Amino acid sequence: MNFINRSLLLPALTVCLFASILPGLAAQEGPLDPSQPKGTTPEEIIQRFAAKETEFKEARDQYTYKQTVKVQTVDGDTVTGEYLEVFNVVFDDKGRRLENVTFAPQSTLEKISMSPEDVS
């Protein structure tokens, strides 16, 4: 008798748990409120976003990052060719993007071709 009570206890607790969660989930359903958000206008959102643009650009100009471009041709699960190029990206004083290639082995692509201009 004790075994039967224990074997029924877990399913009963599971049902109670889901029963307590379902009303909260159902409360989130319903029509969307189409009214504008209160306390801010679309123009204010755009203005705050644009105000940070210069700050982000200045921060970006202080950093470099590494970019890797890899293109593979495959036949089923087998790689039949590969184009690989690794380069560092920096920005000059005028904000222009400059790329310094650090690794570019010979391409083994056969049915397509890639060039550095394709990845810039």
MOPAC internal coordinates of N, CA, C and O (Angstrom, degrees):
PM7 1SCF
backbone

  N    0.0000 0     0.00 0     0.00 0    0    0    0
  C    1.4473 1     0.00 0     0.00 0    1    0    0
  C    1.5239 1   111.10 1     0.00 0    2    1    0
  O    1.2310 1   120.59 1   141.33 1    3    2    1
  N    1.3203 1   116.48 1   -38.67 1    3    2    1
  C    1.4508 1   120.94 1   179.79 1    5    3    2
  C    1.5267 1   110.53 1   -64.44 1    6    5    3
  O    1.2310 1   119.69 1   142.33 1    7    6    5
  N    1.3381 1   118.19 1   -37.67 1    7    6    5
  C    1.4636 1   122.82 1   178.75 1    9    7    6
  C    1.5265 1   110.56 1   -63.43 1   10    9    7
  O    1.2310 1   120.13 1   138.54 1   11   10    9
  N    1.3137 1   117.36 1   -41.46 1   11   10    9
  C    1.4601 1   121.53 1   179.83 1   13   11   10
  C    1.5251 1   110.10 1   -64.33 1   14   13   11
  O    1.2310 1   120.04 1   138.02 1   15   14   13
  N    1.3048 1   117.52 1   -41.98 1   15   14   13
  C    1.4619 1   120.67 1   179.38 1   17   15   14
  C    1.5269 1   110.61 1   -62.42 1   18   17   15
  O    1.2310 1   120.22 1   137.96 1   19   18   17
  N    1.3324 1   117.18 1   -42.04 1   19   18   17
  C    1.4620 1   120.46 1   180.00 1   21   19   18
  C    1.5265 1   111.36 1   -68.64 1   22   21   19
  O    1.2310 1   119.96 1   141.36 1   23   22   21
  N    1.3199 1   117.69 1   -38.64 1   23   22   21
  C    1.4597 1   120.21 1  -179.09 1   25   23   22
  C    1.5316 1   111.34 1   -69.29 1   26   25   23
  O    1.2310 1   119.74 1   155.54 1   27   26   25
  N    1.3106 1   118.11 1   -24.46 1   27   26   25
  C    1.4587 1   121.40 1   177.11 1   29   27   26
  C    1.5247 1   112.42 1   -89.01 1   30   29   27
  O    1.2310 1   120.46 1   161.87 1   31   30   29
  N    1.3179 1   116.73 1   -18.13 1   31   30   29
  C    1.4593 1   120.60 1  -176.24 1   33   31   30
  C    1.5280 1   112.07 1   -66.65 1   34   33   31
  O    1.2310 1   119.54 1   134.65 1   35   34   33
  N    1.3199 1   118.49 1   -45.35 1   35   34   33
  C    1.4657 1   121.28 1  -178.11 1   37   35   34
  C    1.5266 1   111.84 1   -63.35 1   38   37   35
  O    1.2310 1   118.75 1   130.60 1   39   38   37
  N    1.3324 1   119.99 1   -49.40 1   39   38   37
  C    1.4689 1   118.56 1   177.17 1   41   39   38
  C    1.5340 1   112.47 1   -61.09 1   42   41   39
  O    1.2310 1   120.07 1   143.24 1   43   42   41
  N    1.3243 1   117.47 1   -36.76 1   43   42   41
  C    1.4633 1   120.25 1   179.81 1   45   43   42
  C    1.5277 1   110.52 1   -65.76 1   46   45   43
  O    1.2310 1   120.29 1   138.15 1   47   46   45
  N    1.3266 1   117.05 1   -41.85 1   47   46   45
  C    1.4622 1   120.34 1   177.93 1   49   47   46
  C    1.5240 1   111.02 1   -65.57 1   50   49   47
  O    1.2310 1   120.22 1   141.55 1   51   50   49
  N    1.3276 1   117.19 1   -38.45 1   51   50   49
  C    1.4585 1   121.25 1   178.80 1   53   51   50
  C    1.5260 1   110.52 1   -62.76 1   54   53   51
  O    1.2310 1   120.34 1   135.58 1   55   54   53
  N    1.3164 1   116.95 1   -44.42 1   55   54   53
  C    1.4634 1   121.30 1   178.74 1   57   55   54
  C    1.5280 1   110.15 1   -62.45 1   58   57   55
  O    1.2310 1   120.11 1   137.53 1   59   58   57
  N    1.3126 1   117.40 1   -42.47 1   59   58   57
  C    1.4736 1   120.67 1   179.05 1   61   59   58
  C    1.5234 1   111.05 1   -64.11 1   62   61   59
  O    1.2310 1   120.34 1   140.29 1   63   62   61
  N    1.3208 1   116.95 1   -39.71 1   63   62   61
  C    1.4622 1   120.50 1   179.64 1   65   63   62
  C    1.5228 1   110.53 1   -62.44 1   66   65   63
  O    1.2310 1   120.20 1   130.41 1   67   66   65
  N    1.3288 1   117.22 1   -49.59 1   67   66   65
  C    1.4634 1   120.24 1   179.55 1   69   67   66
  C    1.5257 1   111.68 1   -64.84 1   70   69   67
  O    1.2310 1   120.26 1   144.02 1   71   70   69
  N    1.3143 1   117.10 1   -35.98 1   71   70   69
  C    1.4633 1   120.33 1   179.03 1   73   71   70
  C    1.5245 1   111.08 1   -65.04 1   74   73   71
  O    1.2310 1   120.32 1   148.15 1   75   74   73
  N    1.3213 1   117.00 1   -31.85 1   75   74   73
  C    1.4668 1   118.99 1   179.42 1   77   75   74
  C    1.5252 1   112.00 1   -79.49 1   78   77   75
  O    1.2310 1   119.54 1   156.53 1   79   78   77
  N    1.3299 1   118.49 1   -23.47 1   79   78   77
  C    1.4619 1   122.13 1  -179.03 1   81   79   78
  C    1.5300 1   111.62 1   -85.35 1   82   81   79
  O    1.2310 1   119.53 1   143.25 1   83   82   81
  N    1.3074 1   118.50 1   -36.75 1   83   82   81
  C    1.4620 1   122.61 1  -173.85 1   85   83   82
  C    1.5250 1   114.50 1   -56.99 1   86   85   83
  O    1.2310 1   117.98 1   137.54 1   87   86   85
  N    1.3261 1   121.45 1   -42.46 1   87   86   85
  C    1.4759 1   118.72 1   178.99 1   89   87   86
  C    1.5327 1   112.50 1   -60.39 1   90   89   87
  O    1.2310 1   119.86 1   143.44 1   91   90   89
  N    1.3168 1   117.88 1   -36.56 1   91   90   89
  C    1.4637 1   120.39 1   178.12 1   93   91   90
  C    1.5101 1   112.17 1   -66.36 1   94   93   91
  O    1.2310 1   120.45 1   142.54 1   95   94   93
  N    1.3207 1   116.74 1   -37.46 1   95   94   93
  C    1.4609 1   120.04 1   178.08 1   97   95   94
  C    1.5255 1   111.12 1   -69.39 1   98   97   95
  O    1.2310 1   120.37 1   139.35 1   99   98   97
  N    1.3054 1   116.89 1   -40.65 1   99   98   97
  C    1.4609 1   120.39 1  -179.51 1  101   99   98
  C    1.5247 1   111.15 1   -67.85 1  102  101   99
  O    1.2310 1   119.67 1   151.28 1  103  102  101
  N    1.3173 1   118.24 1   -28.72 1  103  102  101
  C    1.4621 1   121.31 1  -179.42 1  105  103  102
  C    1.5203 1   111.56 1   -66.78 1  106  105  103
  O    1.2310 1   119.67 1   160.32 1  107  106  105
  N    1.3252 1   118.24 1   -19.68 1  107  106  105
  C    1.4528 1   121.30 1  -179.06 1  109  107  106
  C    1.5239 1   112.14 1   -84.31 1  110  109  107
  O    1.2310 1   119.75 1   170.42 1  111  110  109
  N    1.3010 1   118.08 1    -9.58 1  111  110  109
  C    1.4506 1   120.81 1   179.65 1  113  111  110
  C    1.5214 1   109.94 1   -84.30 1  114  113  111
  O    1.2310 1   120.91 1   -22.44 1  115  114  113
  N    1.3150 1   115.87 1   157.56 1  115  114  113
  C    1.4496 1   120.10 1   177.34 1  117  115  114
  C    1.5056 1   110.34 1   141.14 1  118  117  115
  O    1.2310 1   120.62 1    -2.28 1  119  118  117
  N    1.3223 1   116.41 1   177.72 1  119  118  117
  C    1.4655 1   119.62 1  -177.73 1  121  119  118
  C    1.5316 1   111.04 1   -69.75 1  122  121  119
  O    1.2310 1   121.09 1   -30.95 1  123  122  121
  N    1.3151 1   115.52 1   149.05 1  123  122  121
  C    1.4552 1   121.35 1   176.93 1  125  123  122
  C    1.5173 1   109.85 1   -76.68 1  126  125  123
  O    1.2310 1   120.81 1   -32.06 1  127  126  125
  N    1.3155 1   116.07 1   147.94 1  127  126  125
  C    1.4612 1   121.96 1   177.21 1  129  127  126
  C    1.5241 1   107.80 1   -87.01 1  130  129  127
  O    1.2310 1   119.44 1   -69.79 1  131  130  129
  N    1.3440 1   118.67 1   110.21 1  131  130  129
  C    1.4665 1   120.95 1  -175.83 1  133  131  130
  C    1.5321 1   114.11 1   -80.11 1  134  133  131
  O    1.2310 1   119.70 1   178.32 1  135  134  133
  N    1.3335 1   118.18 1    -1.68 1  135  134  133
  C    1.4661 1   119.71 1  -176.84 1  137  135  134
  C    1.5291 1   110.72 1   -70.72 1  138  137  135
  O    1.2310 1   121.30 1   -25.87 1  139  138  137
  N    1.3301 1   115.12 1   154.13 1  139  138  137
  C    1.4645 1   121.65 1   179.79 1  141  139  138
  C    1.5330 1   109.64 1   -66.08 1  142  141  139
  O    1.2310 1   120.10 1   -31.38 1  143  142  141
  N    1.3422 1   117.42 1   148.62 1  143  142  141
  C    1.4700 1   119.35 1   175.21 1  145  143  142
  C    1.5256 1   110.05 1   -59.99 1  146  145  143
  O    1.2310 1   121.12 1   -35.13 1  147  146  145
  N    1.3082 1   115.47 1   144.87 1  147  146  145
  C    1.4658 1   119.60 1  -178.74 1  149  147  146
  C    1.5250 1   109.56 1   -89.71 1  150  149  147
  O    1.2310 1   120.82 1   -37.18 1  151  150  149
  N    1.3296 1   116.03 1   142.82 1  151  150  149
  C    1.4513 1   120.70 1   174.81 1  153  151  150
  C    1.5131 1   114.78 1    94.50 1  154  153  151
  O    1.2310 1   119.43 1   171.24 1  155  154  153
  N    1.3224 1   118.69 1    -8.76 1  155  154  153
  C    1.4627 1   121.06 1   178.73 1  157  155  154
  C    1.5230 1   109.56 1  -152.26 1  158  157  155
  O    1.2310 1   121.16 1   -30.60 1  159  158  157
  N    1.3117 1   115.38 1   149.40 1  159  158  157
  C    1.4628 1   120.61 1   178.85 1  161  159  158
  C    1.5233 1   108.91 1  -110.70 1  162  161  159
  O    1.2310 1   119.98 1   -18.78 1  163  162  161
  N    1.3256 1   117.65 1   161.22 1  163  162  161
  C    1.4696 1   119.42 1   176.18 1  165  163  162
  C    1.5292 1   112.15 1   -56.85 1  166  165  163
  O    1.2310 1   120.40 1   143.85 1  167  166  165
  N    1.3263 1   116.84 1   -36.15 1  167  166  165
  C    1.4676 1   120.03 1   179.87 1  169  167  166
  C    1.5241 1   111.10 1   -63.84 1  170  169  167
  O    1.2310 1   120.48 1   141.32 1  171  170  169
  N    1.3495 1   116.69 1   -38.68 1  171  170  169
  C    1.4665 1   120.30 1   178.61 1  173  171  170
  C    1.5231 1   111.37 1   -66.55 1  174  173  171
  O    1.2310 1   120.45 1   141.50 1  175  174  173
  N    1.3218 1   116.75 1   -38.50 1  175  174  173
  C    1.4663 1   120.48 1   177.99 1  177  175  174
  C    1.5191 1   109.80 1   -63.26 1  178  177  175
  O    1.2310 1   120.23 1   133.60 1  179  178  177
  N    1.3215 1   117.17 1   -46.40 1  179  178  177
  C    1.4692 1   121.48 1   179.08 1  181  179  178
  C    1.5203 1   110.29 1   -62.53 1  182  181  179
  O    1.2310 1   120.28 1   137.97 1  183  182  181
  N    1.3193 1   117.06 1   -42.03 1  183  182  181
  C    1.4615 1   121.48 1  -178.80 1  185  183  182
  C    1.5339 1   111.01 1   -63.72 1  186  185  183
  O    1.2310 1   120.07 1   136.81 1  187  186  185
  N    1.3277 1   117.48 1   -43.19 1  187  186  185
  C    1.4730 1   120.24 1   179.29 1  189  187  186
  C    1.5204 1   110.78 1   -66.78 1  190  189  187
  O    1.2310 1   120.32 1   141.14 1  191  190  189
  N    1.3118 1   117.00 1   -38.86 1  191  190  189
  C    1.4606 1   120.87 1   178.42 1  193  191  190
  C    1.5259 1   110.44 1   -64.80 1  194  193  191
  O    1.2310 1   120.30 1   133.15 1  195  194  193
  N    1.3264 1   117.03 1   -46.85 1  195  194  193
  C    1.4654 1   121.64 1  -178.42 1  197  195  194
  C    1.5220 1   111.58 1   -66.85 1  198  197  195
  O    1.2310 1   119.61 1   149.53 1  199  198  197
  N    1.3261 1   118.35 1   -30.47 1  199  198  197
  C    1.4637 1   121.21 1   179.97 1  201  199  198
  C    1.5216 1   111.28 1   -62.81 1  202  201  199
  O    1.2310 1   119.80 1   149.54 1  203  202  201
  N    1.3061 1   117.99 1   -30.46 1  203  202  201
  C    1.4661 1   122.19 1  -179.97 1  205  203  202
  C    1.5248 1   112.50 1   -85.12 1  206  205  203
  O    1.2310 1   119.88 1   166.54 1  207  206  205
  N    1.3227 1   117.84 1   -13.46 1  207  206  205
  C    1.4634 1   120.99 1  -175.41 1  209  207  206
  C    1.5280 1   111.74 1   -58.82 1  210  209  207
  O    1.2310 1   119.67 1   135.25 1  211  210  209
  N    1.3128 1   118.23 1   -44.75 1  211  210  209
  C    1.4617 1   121.56 1   179.55 1  213  211  210
  C    1.5220 1   110.26 1   -64.52 1  214  213  211
  O    1.2310 1   120.63 1   138.73 1  215  214  213
  N    1.3191 1   116.41 1   -41.27 1  215  214  213
  C    1.4677 1   120.62 1   179.02 1  217  215  214
  C    1.5285 1   110.58 1   -61.92 1  218  217  215
  O    1.2310 1   120.21 1   136.56 1  219  218  217
  N    1.3249 1   117.20 1   -43.44 1  219  218  217
  C    1.4594 1   120.90 1   179.15 1  221  219  218
  C    1.5217 1   111.18 1   -65.53 1  222  221  219
  O    1.2310 1   120.12 1   139.76 1  223  222  221
  N    1.3247 1   117.37 1   -40.24 1  223  222  221
  C    1.4595 1   120.74 1   179.10 1  225  223  222
  C    1.5231 1   110.45 1   -63.15 1  226  225  223
  O    1.2310 1   120.19 1   136.55 1  227  226  225
  N    1.3273 1   117.23 1   -43.45 1  227  226  225
  C    1.4624 1   120.58 1   179.06 1  229  227  226
  C    1.5256 1   111.01 1   -63.23 1  230  229  227
  O    1.2310 1   119.99 1   140.04 1  231  230  229
  N    1.3106 1   117.62 1   -39.96 1  231  230  229
  C    1.4672 1   120.89 1   178.07 1  233  231  230
  C    1.5235 1   110.57 1   -66.59 1  234  233  231
  O    1.2310 1   120.30 1   137.09 1  235  234  233
  N    1.3229 1   117.04 1   -42.91 1  235  234  233
  C    1.4616 1   120.81 1   180.00 1  237  235  234
  C    1.5214 1   111.19 1   -61.14 1  238  237  235
  O    1.2310 1   120.20 1   143.16 1  239  238  237
  N    1.3325 1   117.22 1   -36.84 1  239  238  237
  C    1.4615 1   121.14 1  -178.89 1  241  239  238
  C    1.5232 1   112.47 1   -66.13 1  242  241  239
  O    1.2310 1   119.86 1   164.46 1  243  242  241
  N    1.3176 1   117.87 1   -15.54 1  243  242  241
  C    1.4633 1   121.62 1  -179.09 1  245  243  242
  C    1.5312 1   112.56 1   -91.87 1  246  245  243
  O    1.2310 1   119.89 1   175.47 1  247  246  245
  N    1.3072 1   117.82 1    -4.53 1  247  246  245
  C    1.4560 1   121.26 1  -173.77 1  249  247  246
  C    1.5217 1   111.76 1  -117.27 1  250  249  247
  O    1.2310 1   121.81 1   -23.14 1  251  250  249
  N    1.3155 1   114.15 1   156.86 1  251  250  249
  C    1.4595 1   121.00 1   169.91 1  253  251  250
  C    1.5256 1   106.61 1  -121.71 1  254  253  251
  O    1.2310 1   121.07 1   -19.89 1  255  254  253
  N    1.2917 1   115.57 1   160.11 1  255  254  253
  C    1.4527 1   119.19 1   173.94 1  257  255  254
  C    1.5147 1   109.39 1  -148.38 1  258  257  255
  O    1.2310 1   121.34 1   -19.26 1  259  258  257
  N    1.3186 1   115.05 1   160.74 1  259  258  257
  C    1.4607 1   121.79 1   179.68 1  261  259  258
  C    1.5181 1   108.13 1  -100.22 1  262  261  259
  O    1.2310 1   120.82 1   -45.20 1  263  262  261
  N    1.3255 1   116.04 1   134.80 1  263  262  261
  C    1.4577 1   120.98 1   178.23 1  265  263  262
  C    1.5205 1   108.21 1  -122.36 1  266  265  263
  O    1.2310 1   120.82 1   -45.41 1  267  266  265
  N    1.3067 1   116.05 1   134.59 1  267  266  265
  C    1.4588 1   122.16 1   178.44 1  269  267  266
  C    1.5184 1   108.77 1  -119.19 1  270  269  267
  O    1.2310 1   121.07 1   -50.10 1  271  270  269
  N    1.3273 1   115.57 1   129.90 1  271  270  269
  C    1.4599 1   121.39 1   176.47 1  273  271  270
  C    1.5210 1   107.03 1  -117.11 1  274  273  271
  O    1.2310 1   121.08 1   -56.71 1  275  274  273
  N    1.3243 1   115.54 1   123.29 1  275  274  273
  C    1.4649 1   119.96 1   178.55 1  277  275  274
  C    1.5222 1   108.19 1  -131.95 1  278  277  275
  O    1.2310 1   120.78 1   -54.64 1  279  278  277
  N    1.3251 1   116.11 1   125.36 1  279  278  277
  C    1.4581 1   122.48 1   176.00 1  281  279  278
  C    1.5186 1   106.62 1  -122.07 1  282  281  279
  O    1.2310 1   120.74 1   -53.53 1  283  282  281
  N    1.3192 1   116.18 1   126.47 1  283  282  281
  C    1.4617 1   120.61 1   179.69 1  285  283  282
  C    1.5233 1   109.90 1  -122.86 1  286  285  283
  O    1.2310 1   121.16 1   -37.99 1  287  286  285
  N    1.3237 1   115.38 1   142.01 1  287  286  285
  C    1.4562 1   120.42 1   168.56 1  289  287  286
  C    1.5200 1   106.38 1  -101.26 1  290  289  287
  O    1.2310 1   120.91 1   -38.61 1  291  290  289
  N    1.3272 1   115.86 1   141.39 1  291  290  289
  C    1.4556 1   120.16 1  -176.73 1  293  291  290
  C    1.5223 1   110.41 1  -131.22 1  294  293  291
  O    1.2310 1   121.56 1   -26.42 1  295  294  293
  N    1.2996 1   114.62 1   153.58 1  295  294  293
  C    1.4573 1   123.12 1   172.77 1  297  295  294
  C    1.5192 1   105.59 1  -129.60 1  298  297  295
  O    1.2310 1   120.69 1   -79.83 1  299  298  297
  N    1.3279 1   116.28 1   100.17 1  299  298  297
  C    1.4624 1   119.99 1  -173.15 1  301  299  298
  C    1.5186 1   109.04 1    69.70 1  302  301  299
  O    1.2310 1   120.65 1    58.35 1  303  302  301
  N    1.3279 1   116.35 1  -121.65 1  303  302  301
  C    1.4623 1   121.41 1   178.34 1  305  303  302
  C    1.5181 1   112.36 1   -98.70 1  306  305  303
  O    1.2310 1   119.90 1  -174.51 1  307  306  305
  N    1.3256 1   117.79 1     5.49 1  307  306  305
  C    1.4611 1   121.64 1  -175.23 1  309  307  306
  C    1.5224 1   110.91 1  -103.60 1  310  309  307
  O    1.2310 1   120.73 1   -50.69 1  311  310  309
  N    1.3330 1   116.22 1   129.31 1  311  310  309
  C    1.4637 1   121.16 1   174.66 1  313  311  310
  C    1.5211 1   107.30 1   -77.32 1  314  313  311
  O    1.2310 1   120.67 1   -57.86 1  315  314  313
  N    1.3439 1   116.32 1   122.14 1  315  314  313
  C    1.4693 1   120.26 1  -177.54 1  317  315  314
  C    1.5198 1   112.83 1  -101.58 1  318  317  315
  O    1.2310 1   119.85 1   166.07 1  319  318  317
  N    1.3178 1   117.88 1   -13.93 1  319  318  317
  C    1.4570 1   120.91 1   178.47 1  321  319  318
  C    1.5121 1   110.24 1  -168.61 1  322  321  319
  O    1.2310 1   121.29 1   -21.10 1  323  322  321
  N    1.3495 1   115.13 1   158.90 1  323  322  321
  C    1.4590 1   118.51 1  -177.87 1  325  323  322
  C    1.5201 1   111.28 1  -150.94 1  326  325  323
  O    1.2310 1   121.58 1   -40.85 1  327  326  325
  N    1.3351 1   114.57 1   139.15 1  327  326  325
  C    1.4622 1   122.65 1   170.40 1  329  327  326
  C    1.5197 1   105.32 1  -116.24 1  330  329  327
  O    1.2310 1   120.41 1   -50.69 1  331  330  329
  N    1.3321 1   116.82 1   129.31 1  331  330  329
  C    1.4580 1   121.12 1  -178.66 1  333  331  330
  C    1.5179 1   109.23 1  -136.33 1  334  333  331
  O    1.2310 1   121.18 1   -46.18 1  335  334  333
  N    1.3267 1   115.35 1   133.82 1  335  334  333
  C    1.4624 1   120.46 1   175.39 1  337  335  334
  C    1.5237 1   108.20 1  -144.57 1  338  337  335
  O    1.2310 1   120.86 1   -51.03 1  339  338  337
  N    1.3307 1   115.95 1   128.97 1  339  338  337
  C    1.4590 1   122.28 1   177.88 1  341  339  338
  C    1.5199 1   107.16 1  -119.29 1  342  341  339
  O    1.2310 1   120.60 1   -48.95 1  343  342  341
  N    1.3261 1   116.45 1   131.05 1  343  342  341
  C    1.4620 1   118.66 1   179.14 1  345  343  342
  C    1.5181 1   110.68 1  -147.60 1  346  345  343
  O    1.2310 1   121.77 1   -25.50 1  347  346  345
  N    1.3373 1   114.21 1   154.50 1  347  346  345
  C    1.4589 1   121.65 1   174.28 1  349  347  346
  C    1.5185 1   108.09 1   -92.02 1  350  349  347
  O    1.2310 1   120.82 1   -41.37 1  351  350  349
  N    1.3101 1   116.04 1   138.63 1  351  350  349
  C    1.4592 1   121.85 1   178.96 1  353  351  350
  C    1.5260 1   107.84 1  -111.33 1  354  353  351
  O    1.2310 1   120.93 1   -52.40 1  355  354  353
  N    1.3309 1   115.82 1   127.60 1  355  354  353
  C    1.4647 1   122.24 1   175.50 1  357  355  354
  C    1.5231 1   107.77 1  -131.13 1  358  357  355
  O    1.2310 1   120.85 1   -13.59 1  359  358  357
  N    1.3069 1   115.98 1   166.41 1  359  358  357
  C    1.4596 1   121.33 1   177.71 1  361  359  358
  C    1.5176 1   108.15 1  -122.45 1  362  361  359
  O    1.2310 1   120.61 1   -46.14 1  363  362  361
  N    1.3278 1   116.43 1   133.86 1  363  362  361
  C    1.4639 1   120.01 1  -179.52 1  365  363  362
  C    1.5297 1   110.38 1   -82.23 1  366  365  363
  O    1.2310 1   120.69 1     3.02 1  367  366  365
  N    1.3303 1   116.29 1  -176.98 1  367  366  365
  C    1.4654 1   121.62 1  -176.96 1  369  367  366
  C    1.5256 1   113.13 1   -61.05 1  370  369  367
  O    1.2310 1   120.45 1   155.32 1  371  370  369
  N    1.3241 1   116.75 1   -24.68 1  371  370  369
  C    1.4644 1   120.74 1  -179.48 1  373  371  370
  C    1.5269 1   112.13 1   -94.81 1  374  373  371
  O    1.2310 1   120.53 1  -173.67 1  375  374  373
  N    1.3348 1   116.59 1     6.33 1  375  374  373
  C    1.4559 1   120.84 1   177.86 1  377  375  374
  C    1.5130 1   114.53 1    83.43 1  378  377  375
  O    1.2310 1   120.42 1  -171.37 1  379  378  377
  N    1.3331 1   116.80 1     8.63 1  379  378  377
  C    1.4670 1   119.44 1   179.40 1  381  379  378
  C    1.5212 1   109.96 1   -78.99 1  382  381  379
  O    1.2310 1   121.12 1   -39.61 1  383  382  381
  N    1.2995 1   115.47 1   140.39 1  383  382  381
  C    1.4607 1   122.61 1   178.93 1  385  383  382
  C    1.5239 1   108.96 1   -78.84 1  386  385  383
  O    1.2310 1   120.76 1   -51.52 1  387  386  385
  N    1.3363 1   116.15 1   128.48 1  387  386  385
  C    1.4602 1   121.83 1   177.18 1  389  387  386
  C    1.5177 1   108.33 1  -121.91 1  390  389  387
  O    1.2310 1   120.98 1   -42.36 1  391  390  389
  N    1.3308 1   115.74 1   137.64 1  391  390  389
  C    1.4602 1   120.97 1  -179.54 1  393  391  390
  C    1.5175 1   109.60 1  -116.92 1  394  393  391
  O    1.2310 1   120.84 1   -46.88 1  395  394  393
  N    1.3289 1   115.99 1   133.12 1  395  394  393
  C    1.4529 1   122.46 1   176.79 1  397  395  394
  C    1.5293 1   107.60 1  -117.91 1  398  397  395
  O    1.2310 1   120.28 1   -72.02 1  399  398  397
  N    1.3319 1   117.07 1   107.98 1  399  398  397
  C    1.4613 1   121.45 1  -177.50 1  401  399  398
  C    1.5215 1   108.87 1   -69.15 1  402  401  399
  O    1.2310 1   120.77 1   -53.03 1  403  402  401
  N    1.3394 1   116.14 1   126.97 1  403  402  401
  C    1.4607 1   121.08 1  -179.88 1  405  403  402
  C    1.5271 1   112.69 1  -109.96 1  406  405  403
  O    1.2310 1   120.23 1   160.60 1  407  406  405
  N    1.3287 1   117.17 1   -19.40 1  407  406  405
  C    1.4638 1   120.05 1   179.59 1  409  407  406
  C    1.5190 1   108.38 1  -157.27 1  410  409  407
  O    1.2310 1   120.70 1   -54.68 1  411  410  409
  N    1.3244 1   116.26 1   125.32 1  411  410  409
  C    1.4644 1   121.16 1   179.37 1  413  411  410
  C    1.5223 1   109.19 1  -155.08 1  414  413  411
  O    1.2310 1   120.08 1   -97.77 1  415  414  413
  N    1.3255 1   117.45 1    82.23 1  415  414  413
  C    1.4635 1   119.28 1   178.43 1  417  415  414
  C    1.5277 1   110.97 1   -67.92 1  418  417  415
  O    1.2310 1   120.84 1   -14.26 1  419  418  417
  N    1.3077 1   116.00 1   165.74 1  419  418  417
  C    1.4622 1   121.82 1   179.17 1  421  419  418
  C    1.5270 1   109.97 1   -59.30 1  422  421  419
  O    1.2310 1   120.43 1   -48.67 1  423  422  421
  N    1.3147 1   116.79 1   131.33 1  423  422  421
  C    1.4561 1   121.94 1   178.78 1  425  423  422
  C    1.5220 1   110.02 1   -66.93 1  426  425  423
  O    1.2310 1   120.82 1   -39.18 1  427  426  425
  N    1.3279 1   116.05 1   140.82 1  427  426  425
  C    1.4672 1   121.06 1   175.60 1  429  427  426
  C    1.5307 1   111.43 1  -112.42 1  430  429  427
  O    1.2310 1   120.49 1  -165.50 1  431  430  429
  N    1.3215 1   116.68 1    14.50 1  431  430  429
  C    1.4627 1   120.24 1   177.36 1  433  431  430
  C    1.5205 1   109.42 1   -65.48 1  434  433  431
  O    1.2310 1   120.35 1   -38.43 1  435  434  433
  N    1.3305 1   116.94 1   141.57 1  435  434  433
  C    1.4611 1   120.24 1  -177.92 1  437  435  434
  C    1.5250 1   113.34 1  -114.68 1  438  437  435
  O    1.2310 1   119.35 1   137.27 1  439  438  437
  N    1.3071 1   118.85 1   -42.73 1  439  438  437
  C    1.4609 1   120.52 1  -173.88 1  441  439  438
  C    1.5198 1   113.11 1   -97.05 1  442  441  439
  O    1.2310 1   120.35 1   171.27 1  443  442  441
  N    1.3237 1   116.93 1    -8.73 1  443  442  441
  C    1.4616 1   121.77 1   175.07 1  445  443  442
  C    1.5202 1   107.74 1  -135.68 1  446  445  443
  O    1.2310 1   120.92 1   -16.82 1  447  446  445
  N    1.3065 1   115.85 1   163.18 1  447  446  445
  C    1.4659 1   118.69 1   177.27 1  449  447  446
  C    1.5216 1   109.33 1  -127.38 1  450  449  447
  O    1.2310 1   121.13 1   -31.20 1  451  450  449
  N    1.3115 1   115.45 1   148.80 1  451  450  449
  C    1.4610 1   122.61 1   178.32 1  453  451  450
  C    1.5156 1   107.37 1  -131.11 1  454  453  451
  O    1.2310 1   120.97 1   -32.44 1  455  454  453
  N    1.3140 1   115.75 1   147.56 1  455  454  453
  C    1.4584 1   120.69 1   175.80 1  457  455  454
  C    1.5231 1   107.89 1  -134.09 1  458  457  455
  O    1.2310 1   119.56 1   -15.03 1  459  458  457
  N    1.3291 1   118.45 1   164.97 1  459  458  457
  C    1.4676 1   120.14 1   178.23 1  461  459  458
  C    1.5296 1   112.50 1   -57.03 1  462  461  459
  O    1.2310 1   119.80 1   149.92 1  463  462  461
  N    1.3148 1   117.98 1   -30.08 1  463  462  461
  C    1.4643 1   120.73 1   178.90 1  465  463  462
  C    1.5307 1   111.90 1   -66.56 1  466  465  463
  O    1.2310 1   120.34 1   153.92 1  467  466  465
  N    1.3269 1   116.95 1   -26.08 1  467  466  465
  C    1.4598 1   120.71 1  -179.90 1  469  467  466
  C    1.5227 1   112.61 1   -70.23 1  470  469  467
  O    1.2310 1   119.79 1   157.57 1  471  470  469
  N    1.3137 1   118.00 1   -22.43 1  471  470  469
  C    1.4604 1   120.94 1  -175.70 1  473  471  470
  C    1.5178 1   113.04 1  -108.12 1  474  473  471
  O    1.2310 1   119.72 1  -179.93 1  475  474  473
  N    1.3160 1   118.14 1     0.07 1  475  474  473
  C    1.4738 1   120.25 1  -179.10 1  477  475  474
  C    1.5009 1   111.26 1   -85.10 1  478  477  475
  O    1.2310 1   120.10 1   180.00 1  479  478  477

